Amino acid sequence: MKILPSKLFPGCTFSPEDDAGFYDITPKGFDHVVSLYLGSETTKNDDAVKKAAQFFDRVSEWDEFCRRAFIAAEEGSEEYVMIMEYFDFYREEVPQVFGTEDVFTLSLPEMVKGLVLNHMGAHGSGTEQRFNVDFTLGYDQLLSVYFDSDSRFDHMAWES
């Protein structure tokens, strides 16, 4: 067994040959659980595991970065349309997640504020390593942000 060398997610042990998921950790500064995932290609490589831990330890930074990115998406762009479709889904299907009667008057920043960062993942190793940060308003619909091996923004997606 190996230990993820993380300061904010201590005590995460895993087998170096298998995918690893950690589902019951509330990182410092958060009031809810943030789950982690390491793909088997990551767990097999000590450098990839270390890089994943460093990425995960920046959870507060990623939370802020992603929220700013959602809000800053240029109106009319593919990303903006996808983000608005995500929120429209919730406004139409589960409006109660917003905690207000008139969900169609909410601004994008107000809706983004309601997102919960609930998951972070690391896949691959070396220059092929990728990271993701997932947000939700509940249920199985995720607004995800993807990063490359150098922790640079890559793209956003709506995942279910």
Summary of the structure (lengths in Angstrom):
residues: 160
radius of gyration: 16.4
end to end distance: 31.5
largest distance: 51.1
contacts: 466
relative contact order: 0.16
helix: 38%
strand: 24%
